[in-house]
């Protein structure tokens, strides 16, 4: 009903609405400011009514289910959401002030949206706005995206859009370019005012849209060319508002597939697509002496190979501007060299350019750094990073991330005591882009990592082929080699890819979530727990018996038994018998009798499955493995090292005091971390990949 919990100050934490809920009244939770955690909306709702969650304290991500078609006025206005906004596939109307929050990252607007009303997304911190192909959007209301100062990617408005309201993109100061579709007829007053860093504008309407006063105030109209249809150049040159642009010319599809090329000191070649109108001639007008382009001229669309020559170590520097996390522009200086390749469309006197930066650095792509085992035959563990470009590597971000992951892995028992049994490899992988792509944002990553519906997904074949650069790693022992992939993203999203033969890739993003869901927690849970020891998840999602549950959202008894058949998941059991459970031998041991017991719940279910201790890393990422988990880890370490496992030796060396674990992390130090646990609901069970990894040894 309306106002059901309006301004209820005693409600605190997260709000998880039941899946059975089918409707909710206006202003139901408005003003519940103590609700400062996450919000989970049930999938059966079809509408979010007026002011329903307005001025609540929610943080983190917000997911709008696919069934919701309408989001009414100020439904979430004034909340503190500071994660990603994910809109459902069937939303048709986004009303006034709905998402006036602090969302970050990419905003993907589904094709079903027909109206974005006034102030709908005003004041947020989106870095990119993407409209789905086939968009039905007709109107963008006044100040709909006003004040989104962190938009740093081009905005391409969809065909079919008719009206851009007053101040629609006012003060989007870092927006670099915009494409206005052919269907637009009206652009309101101040629509793009104070877009100070606008450096490219393309309007495809053959008749210049009617422009309100000050629509383009603050844009450097003398600094770039306004591109319009060829037959309409003279119309724009005399139209009100458009005539203020000093340079207006016809649009031609002349572009290079990326604007920046970054590399390290070694010679590097990459192929790019130069888009050129059919039948038109082009050439390289200029490029640095240390860069070569092949071919250097041609006709029509052409693939060009750009080679940056090897650079001697240098103390020379170059500088460039970049936008920081707060939307401010700063200057950055590096040792190395930089230049620009300029391509010329000869008959039209049009140019397109690519920046080239080469960084002086101690590290290089493909570099292998080894710490060899001093006990046994050596247990292989390979640490690699993805989505780190040359700049990241030169700034030591790559090595800092890898070394941080290594530190976390060996900070906790039993790995801390058995570190000398491991061959620890670091392999440097240079990506062309920094940061991770999504379904809607393509980024060129060395190992293909990108977000997907099932979690962060690298190219596992490419990952293993690169891992075999390590001296003691080969196709025959991949099943005894753990690969830890450190991802250059601050989202949670950890996942482990596992094969029946024992091979595993633990994907560990550099999460900035609060302890215990930080980077440390991910490394210890995904790599140390799942990847190496083949442990099962102990967290509980459902109050149900595992043998009865038929929910579509998690694994069940069949999957658990399949893992057991492979010799995995020794930390859990469906056998509630004290005499036959895997950890039965620990009950009577004097060092464990007060620690080990039979606790019901694990593998996503509260009933019908048992764990040995109340809490551990496999539950909520705390820096502690249960005793039976430690035993399994040591058993595998000894086997992989070519040594015999002895239970008595395990007892003698086992460190039961968790205070011995060195678990100091960023989240417990002075560095700023996320104030919310975006990881809630993002925890992914290991993904079973088949019998064994696919490898093409000819690619090594």
N, C-alpha and C positions, 0 to 999 in steps of 0.2 A: 504494500500500500504506500501512498504518498507519505514522505517524511518519516518513514518507519524507524530509522535510527539517526535522524537528522541531529547533528551536533552532539553526538554521544561521545563525550570525552573519555569515558572509561574503556572504550574499545581501542586496543593497541596491537601493534605487530602487523602481521600479514593478514589478508582477507582471502580465504579460499571458499568460494561459493559452491554449493553442491551441484553435481552434474544434473540432478533431477529438476533443477530450477528452470522454469519456462518463461517467467515474466518477473519484472521488478518495477516498483513504482517510482515516480519522479522524486528527486531529492532524497532518495532512500538513505544514502550515507553521506550526504553533503555536510561538510564541516567537521567530519570525524578526523581531526588533525593528528591524533595519536596513532592512526593507522599508517605507520611509517615503513612498513615492509613492502612485500609484493602483493599484487592483485591478480587473482585467477578467476577468469570469467567462464561460466559453463557454456558448453557448445549448443545447448538447446535454445538459448535466448535468440530472439530475432531483432530486438531493438534495445538500445540503451536510451532511456528517457531523459528528459530535461534535468540537468543539475545532479544526476544520480550520484556521482562520486566527486562532485566539485569541491575544491579546497580541502581534499583529504591530503594526508602526508605521504602517499605512496611514492616509492622510488623504484629504480630498476627498469626492467623491460615491461612492455605492455603488449599482450597478444589479443587481437580482436578476432574471435572465432568466425568461421566462414558463414555461419547461418545468419549473422547479424547484417541487416540491410540498411538500417537507419541509425545514425548516432545523433541525438538531439542536442539542443542548445546547452552549452557549458557542461556537458556530461562529465568531462574530466578537467575542466578549466581550473587552474590554480593548484593542481597537484604538482608534486616535485619529481615526477618521473624523469630520470636522467640516463636511461638506457636506450634501447632501440624500440621503435614503434612498428609493429607488424600488423597491417590491416588485412582483414579477411577478404576473401575473393568476391564477395557479393555485396559489399557496402556500396550503396548508391548515392547517399546524401551525407555530407559531413557538415553539420550545422554550425551556427555562430559560436566561436570561442571554444570549440570542443577540445582541442589539444593545445591550449595555451599552457605549455609545461616547459620542460627543459630537455626534451629528447635529444639524442645524439645519433651519429652514424648516418646510414643511408635510409631514406624514406622512399619506399616503393608504393606507388599509388595504383591499385588495380584498375583494370579497364572498366569495371562496373560503376565506378564513381562518375556521377553526372554533374554534381554540384559541390564545390568547395566554398562554403559561405564565409562571411566576414570574420577575420581574426582566427580562422580555424586552426592554423599552426603558428600563429604569431609568437615571436620571442623564443622559439626553440633554437636548438643548436645543431640542426642537420648539416652534414657535410656534403650531401649529394641528394638530389631529388630525381627520381626516375618514374616516368609514366609508362605503364604497360602498353605494349603494342595493341592497336585496336581500341584505344581509349574512347569512352563515350562522354568524356568531360565536355561540358558546354560553357560553364562559367566559373571563373576564379573570382571570389568576392574581395571586398576591400580589406587591405592589410592581411590577406589570408596567410602570406608567408613573411610578413613584415618583421624586420629585426632579426632574421636568421643570418647572423653575421659570419657564421662558419661555413656557409655554402662555398665550396672551393672548386667545384666541378661544373662544366657547362650544363645549362638547363635547356632541354629541348621540349618545348610545349607541344602537346599532341594536336594532330589534325582533327578538326571538328570543334575545337575551342572557338567560341564567338566573342566572349567578353573577358577582358582583364580589368578588374576593378581598381578603384582609387587606392593608391599606395600598396598594391598587391605584393610587390617585392621591395617596398621602401626599406632603405637602410640594410639591404643585403650587400654589405659593403665589399665583400670579397668574392662575389659572384663574377667569374671571369668572362662568361659569354652567355648569350641567349639566342635561341631560334624560335621565332614567332611564326606560327603556321599560316597557311594561305587562307584559312577560314575566319581569322580574327577580323572583326569590324570596328571594335571599340577598345581603346586603351585609356584607362581613367587617369585622373590627375595624380601626379606623383607616383605613378605605377612603378617606375624603376629609379626614382630619385635616390640620390646618395649611394648608388651602386658604383663606388669610386674606382674600383679596380676592373670595371667592365672594359674589355679590350677587343671584343668582337660581338657584332650584332647582325643577325640575318633575319629579314622579314620576307616571307614568301607570298604575302598577299599581293595580287596584281593591282588592286585598288588600295592606296595607302589607308590604313585604318584611321578613324577619327581619333585624335589624340587630345587628352585633357591638358590643362595648364600644368607646366612643370613636370611632365611625365618623365623627362630624361634629365632633370636637374642634377648636377653633380657628376655626370658622366663626361669624361674627356672627349667631347665630340670631334676634336681636331686630331686625336691620337690614333684613330683607326678608321677603316672604311666600312660604312654601312652597306651590306650586301642585299640586293633586292632583285626581283625578276628582271631580265634583260629588257623587256618591253615597257617596264614601268619606271626606269631610271628618271626620266624627265618629270614624271608625276610626283615622285618623292622629293625631287629637288625644289619643288614649288609648294608642297603640302605643308600646312601648319604643323609645327612641331618637328617634322622630319627635315624640313629645310635647314634646321639648325646644325645638322651634321655637315661638316666641311667636305667630306669625301663620301660620295655615293656611287657605287658601281654595280654592275651585274654580277650575280652569284655564279660561280663555276665550281664544280666538285673537284677541287685541286687540293689534295692533302696527303700527308704522310701518316702511316699507321700509328706512330707515337711521336710525342713532342720532345722526349728526353732520352738520351742514351748514356748510361753510367757504367763504368767498368773500372778495373784495377790496373796494376802496372803491366801485366802480361798482355800480349797481343790478343785481340778479341774481335770476332766477326759475327755479325747478326744480319738476318734477312728481314726486310720490312717491305710493306706494300705502299707504293706511290700511286695514289688515285689521280688519274688524269682524264679529262674528257676525251671521248673516242676521236681519234684522228688528229689530236692536238700534239704538237711537239714540245718537249721539255728538255732542260739540261741543268746540270749542276753549275750554278753561277759562282759559288765560292764555297770553300771549305778549308779547315786548318791543314797545314802541311803534313801533319802526323795522322791524318784521316784520309782514306781512299774510298771512293764510291764506284761500284761496278754494277751495271753500266753507268756512265756519266751523262748519257743523253738517250733519248728515245722518243717513241710516239705512243700515246695512249697509256693505259694502266700497265705498270711495270713493277716487278719485284727487283729491289735493289739490295745488293750486299754492301754493308758498311763495315769497314775494317779499321780498327784503332790500333796503331802500331805499338810495340812494346815501349814503355817509358823508362828511361834510366831513373834511378832513385834521385829525388830532387827535393830542394827546400823552397822552390818557387810555389806561389800560392795563387788561388783564384777565389772569388767571392760570388755569392748569389743571394737573393732574397727568398725567404720561405715564410709560410704562415704557421704560427705555433698553435698549440692546442686550444688557445683562448681566442683565436681569430685575429691575432695581431701579427703584423709583418716585422720580421727581423732579418738581419744580415748574418750570413754564415761564411766562414773562411776556412779553406782546406789546402793542404799541400798537394800539388798536382798541376793539372792544366785543364783548360776549358776552351771551347770554341763553338762555332755555329756552322751548320751546313745549310746553304740556301739553294732551293730548287726554283727554277724560273719556268713559268708557262709562257713560251716565247711570243706567241701571237697576241696574247692578252696583257702582257706586262704584269702578270700576277706572280706572287712569290709565296712560298711556304718554307718554313725553317724547322730545323731540329737542333736542339742544344746537345752538345757532347761534353761529358765531364769524365776525366780520368784521374783517379785518386791514388796518391802515393800511400802504400800500405805494406806492412810486414806480412800480412796474410794474403793468400791467393786462392782462386777457385780450384777445388780439387786437392787442396793441401790436406795431408794426413798428419795428425799429431798423436803420438802414442805414449801411454804410460803402461809399461809391460808388467805382467804378473811376476811376483817373486816367490810364489808358492804354487806348486802343482803345474799342470800343463797350460793353465791360463783359461779363464772364462771370459768369452768375448762380450763386450758391450760397446755399442757404437752410438755416439751422440752426434746428431746433425741438426742443422737449422734450415727452415724454409721461410720464404717471403722476406728475406733480408737482401737488400740491394747493395751495390758497391759502396754507397755512402754509409749505410749501416755498418758494413764490415770495417770501413776505414775509421769510423767513429768508435770502434770496439764494441758496438752493440751486439754483434754476432757472438764474439768470444765471451763477452760478459754474460750473455744469456746461456750459452753452453756451459760455462764454468759454474754458473749458479745452479743449473740443473744437476751437474755432476756432484756439486757440494750437497745438494738436498738428497740425492739418491744415497750417498754414503754417510749421511748425517744420522741415520737411524739404524738401530740394531735389527737384524744381525749383520747387515751390509757394512756397518761401521767397523766391526771387528774382523770381517773377512775381506776387506778391501784389497789386500795383497794377493788375493786369489784371482783378481780380474785383470784382463787386458782392456784398458780403458782408451778408446779411440775417439778423437774429435776429427770430423771431416768437414771442411769448409765448402759450402755451396752458395754460389752467388746467383740471386734472382735478378731479373730485369726490373721488377717493381718491388717497392717496399710495402708491406702490409698485405692482408689477405683479401682475395676477391670473393664475390658471392655469386648467386645465380644470375643476378642482374648487373654485376660489376666484374668485368673480366680483368684480372691482373695476372701478369706473366711470372709465375713462380717456378723456381728451379725444379721442384719436385711436384708441381701441379696442385699444391694444397689450396683448397677453397672450402667455403662453407657449403653444406648441403643439408637436406632435411634430416639425414641420419647422423649428422655430426661433421666435424672437419675431416675432409677426405683428401689425402695425398695420393699421388700415383705410386702404388705400392711396388710395381715392377721397377720403375725408375729409382725408387728409394733403395731397394735391395741391390740393384746393379751398382749404385754409387757406394753403398756400404762395403761392397767387396773390394774397394780400393784399399781397405785395411789389410795389413800384411797377413794376418792369421785367419781372415774371414774368407770363406769360399762357399760354393754352392752346396758342398757336402755337409758343412756344419752350420748353415743358416738356422736350422732347427734348434741349435743350442746357442744362438747369437741373438741378443736383444738389441733392437734398434730403437733409440729414443729420438723422436723428431720434435725439436723445439720450434714452436710456431710463433712468428712475430705478430702477435695479436694479444690484447689484454683481456679478451673475453674468456669465459670459463671453458666450455667446449671440449674437455679432455675425452679421449676415447682410445681404446686399444684394439688393434686389428690382429686376429689370432687365427692360426692354421692348425689343422689336426696333427701335423708332424711336430708341433712345438714352436714353430716360427712365430714371431710377434713384432709388431711395430707399435710402440706406445706414443701416441700423439699428445704432446704436452704444451698447450698454449701458455704464454706468460701472463697468467691471470692476475688481475689487480683486485679481485674480490677480497673481502675481509677474511681473516683466519677463521676456520681452517680450510676455506675453499680457494686459497691463493695458489700461486705457482708451486710452492713447496708441496702443498697437499696433492696437487695433480700429479707431480713427478712420483711421489711416494705411493699414491694410490694406483695410477695407471701403469707406471713402469715397474716399480718395485713389487706391487701387489699382483696386478693382472699379468703384465708382460713377462716377468721373470718367473714368479712363483705359481702362476696359473690359479690364483685365488678367485673366489666368487665374491660378488657384491653382497654386503650384509645389510644394506639399508632396506627399509620397509616402505612400500608405497600403498599397499592395500591391506585392509583388515579382513583377510580372507584366508581360507586354507589353500595352500599351493596346489593341491590336487583338484580343487574345485574351480579355481579362478579361470575365467575365460575372457578376461579383459583383453582388448587389442593393443594395449600400450606397453606391455613388458613381457619378458620371457616367463615360462612356466615349468612345470615338472618335466616335460619332455626334453626341453633344452638343458635343464639341470642334469638329468640322467645322462644325456649325451656327453656333457662335459666330464661327468664322473667316469664314464666308460673310457675316456682318454687319459685318466689318471689325474684330472684336474679337481679343483674345488674341495680340497681336503679341509678347508676351514669351516665347511658347512656339511650337514647331514640330514637326511630325512629319517634317520634311525634314532629314535629317542631313547634307546636302550643304553644305560650307563656302562654295561659290560662289553658292548660291541661297537660303540661309536669310535670314530677315528682317533679321538683323543682320550680314550678310556685309560691308557697307561699313565696319563698325567694326574688322574684323580687321586691316586694314593701316594704320589711322589711328594715328599715333605716340602719341596721348594715350590710346588704348584697347587697343592691341595686347597689353598685359600684363594687361588686366582681362577682356576679352571672349574667350570661347572656346565650345566646344560641350560642355555637360554633360548627360549622359543622366539623365532622370527629371523628372517633373512631372505636373500634372493627375492626381494620386492614384496614378500608376503609375511603376514604376522603369525600365521598358524601353519603347523605341519612341517616345519623345517627348523633346524637348531644350529646355534653357534656356540662356541666354547667360552666366550667372555662377553661381558656386557657391552663393551665398546672397543673399537679398534679403527685403524686406518681404512679398513674396507667398509666401514659404516659411514663415517663422516669426515674422513681425511685427517684425523688427528695423528700426530707423529708417534704412533705406537702400533706394532703388529702383535697379534695374539701369539701365545706360546706355540700352538699347533702350526700357525703360519710361519713362525721363525724356524720351526723344525723342518717344514717343507722347503723353505729357502736354503737352509744349510744342506739338506739332502741333495738338492739340485746343484748347489755350488760344488759339493764334493764330487758328484757324478760327472759334471761337465769338466772339472779339473783333473779327471782321471784318478781320483782318490776314493777310498772306501769310506762310506758313511758309518759312523758308530753313534748309537744313541747315547752311550755313556760319555763319549767325547762331546756330544752336543750339550748334555746336561752340564758338563764341566765348564764349557766356554760360554754358555748362554748368559746373556745380561738381561735380567728380568726387570731391573729398575729403569723405568722410562726416563728418569731424570738424566740418565747418561746420554740420551739422544740430544744431539745438537740441532734444535729446531728453530733457531733464530731466523726469522724471515722478514722480508720487507713489511709484511702486514703487522709484525710485532715491533718493528723499528720505528724510525722517525719519518720514513717516507709515506707520502699520502697514498691511501688505498681507497677503493670504492667503499662507500658507507653502507652499501646494501649487498646482499648476497644474490647477485644475478645468477649464480650457479644453481639456485633452487629451481628444480624443474628442467635443468639442462644436463643433469648427470646422465651419461650414456653407458649402457651396458656394453661389454666387449662385443665386437662384431666378428662373427665366425665367417671365414673367407674361403673355406674349402680344405682340401687335403694338404696342399703345399703351395708356396708362392710360385708364380710364373716368372721365369728368368730368361733373358736373352743375353747369353754371355758374350755375344759378338758386339754388344753395345758398350762393354766395359772399356 
